[in-house]
Amino acid sequence: MKGEVGSQLRDEKPEQEGHIWGSMRRTAFILGSGLLLLVAFWNSVTWHLQRFWGASGHFWQAQWERLLFAFEGKEWILYMLSITHVPLIFFWGLNGLLLVVDTTGKPSFISRYRIQAGKNEPAKHHNNNLHGSDEKTEALRCNTGRTTIHTQAFRCQGSCR
């Protein structure tokens, strides 16, 4: 195992040589078997649902043909309705729910994920104090004539009055 400095030993193998190939085989086995199980599950569920509903395997194609038959000769109306009303319904449906959550605070399972400071509650007046009820906040007039708001950790540069 010992050799001269700068020379490579012939019998030594790098420690990681077999690990990459083994990892690739395990990954291929796991993904392949998972995909096989997913396809088998999907086919069996589809078969059972078709038997339960008595529907053919072309459900979505049949629905599309019914929609085209309803707008026969007026496909441009279908186009205009689909590019305007479908996004509008989804947008206001979701945002209407969020508006209700913001104004009422309920349901709590949605409102707990809000990230706004103060959970987006209405603003309260604090006697013209910009930082709320922070007692350490001071307003000093610097030599430039501007009012500077700072805390005790930050001091105004220059002469303050």
C-alpha positions in Angstrom: 0.0 0.0 0.0 2.9 2.4 0.5 4.7 3.9 -2.4 6.9 6.7 -3.3 5.6 10.2 -3.2 4.0 11.1 -6.5 3.6 7.5 -7.8 0.3 5.7 -8.2 -0.2 2.3 -6.7 -1.5 -0.3 -9.2 -3.5 -2.4 -6.9 -5.5 0.4 -5.2 -9.0 1.1 -6.4 -10.8 4.4 -5.6 -13.3 4.0 -2.9 -16.2 5.4 -4.9 -15.8 3.4 -8.1 -18.5 0.8 -7.6 -20.9 3.1 -5.8 -22.1 5.1 -8.8 -23.0 2.0 -10.8 -24.7 0.5 -7.9 -26.7 3.7 -7.2 -27.7 3.9 -10.8 -28.9 0.3 -10.8 -30.9 0.8 -7.6 -32.4 4.0 -8.9 -33.4 2.3 -12.2 -35.0 -0.6 -10.3 -36.9 1.7 -7.9 -38.2 4.0 -10.6 -39.0 1.1 -13.0 -40.9 -0.9 -10.5 -42.7 2.3 -9.2 -43.7 3.1 -12.8 -44.9 -0.4 -13.4 -47.0 -0.4 -10.2 -48.4 3.0 -11.1 -49.5 1.9 -14.6 -51.0 -1.3 -13.2 -52.9 0.6 -10.5 -54.1 3.3 -13.0 -55.4 0.6 -15.5 -57.2 -1.3 -12.8 -58.8 1.8 -11.3 -59.9 3.0 -14.8 -61.3 -0.5 -15.6 -63.3 -0.6 -12.3 -64.6 3.0 -12.8 -65.7 2.2 -16.3 -67.6 -0.8 -15.1 -69.2 1.1 -12.3 -70.3 4.1 -14.4 -71.0 2.0 -17.5 -69.0 4.6 -19.5 -66.8 4.0 -22.5 -63.1 4.6 -22.3 -63.5 7.9 -24.3 -65.2 10.0 -21.7 -63.3 13.3 -22.4 -63.6 12.9 -26.1 -67.3 12.5 -25.8 -67.6 15.6 -23.6 -65.5 17.6 -26.2 -67.8 16.4 -29.0 -70.9 17.4 -27.0 -69.4 20.9 -26.5 -68.5 21.3 -30.2 -72.1 20.1 -31.1 -73.6 22.8 -28.8 -71.5 25.5 -30.6 -71.8 24.1 -34.1 -70.9 26.7 -36.7 -70.0 29.2 -33.9 -66.6 28.0 -32.9 -65.3 31.6 -32.5 -67.8 32.1 -29.7 -66.4 29.0 -28.0 -62.9 30.4 -28.5 -63.8 33.8 -27.0 -65.6 32.3 -24.1 -62.8 30.0 -23.3 -60.0 32.6 -23.4 -62.0 35.1 -21.3 -64.3 33.4 -19.0 -62.4 30.3 -17.9 -59.4 32.3 -16.5 -61.8 34.9 -15.1 -63.7 32.2 -13.2 -60.6 30.6 -11.8 -59.0 33.9 -10.8 -62.0 35.3 -9.0 -62.9 32.0 -7.5 -59.5 31.6 -5.8 -59.1 35.3 -5.0 -62.6 35.5 -3.7 -61.8 32.8 -1.2 -58.6 34.7 -0.2 -60.6 38.0 0.2 -63.0 36.3 2.6 -60.0 34.9 4.5 -58.4 38.3 4.7 -61.5 40.1 5.9 -62.8 37.5 8.3 -59.7 35.6 9.4 -61.6 32.3 8.8 -61.1 29.5 7.9 -58.1 29.3 10.1 -56.4 26.5 8.2 -55.8 29.0 5.3 -55.1 32.1 7.4 -52.3 30.6 9.3 -50.2 30.5 6.1 -50.3 34.2 5.5 -46.9 35.9 5.7 -47.8 39.5 6.0 -46.7 41.4 9.1 -49.5 41.6 11.6 -51.5 39.1 9.5 -52.7 41.9 7.2 -54.9 43.4 9.9 -56.2 47.0 9.6 -53.6 49.7 10.5 -53.9 51.3 13.9 -53.0 54.9 14.7 -50.1 55.4 17.0 -49.9 59.2 17.7 -47.8 59.9 14.5 -45.2 57.4 15.6 -44.0 55.7 12.4 -42.7 52.6 14.2 -45.8 51.8 16.2 -45.4 51.5 19.9 -41.6 51.2 19.9 -40.5 53.3 22.9 -36.9 53.5 21.8 -37.7 55.3 18.6 -36.7 59.0 18.7 -37.1 61.7 16.2 -34.1 64.1 16.1 -33.5 67.1 13.8 -30.0 66.8 12.2 -27.9 69.7 10.9 -29.4 69.2 7.5 -32.9 70.1 8.8 -34.4 66.7 8.1 -36.2 64.7 10.7 -34.4 61.4 11.2 -36.2 58.4 12.7 -33.8 56.0 14.4 -33.4 53.7 17.4 -30.8 53.8 20.2 -28.7 51.3 18.2 -28.4 53.8 15.3 -27.2 57.3 15.9 -27.4 60.3 13.5 -24.2 61.1 11.8 -23.1 64.7 12.4 -24.5 67.1 15.0 -28.0 66.4 16.1 -30.2 68.8 18.1 
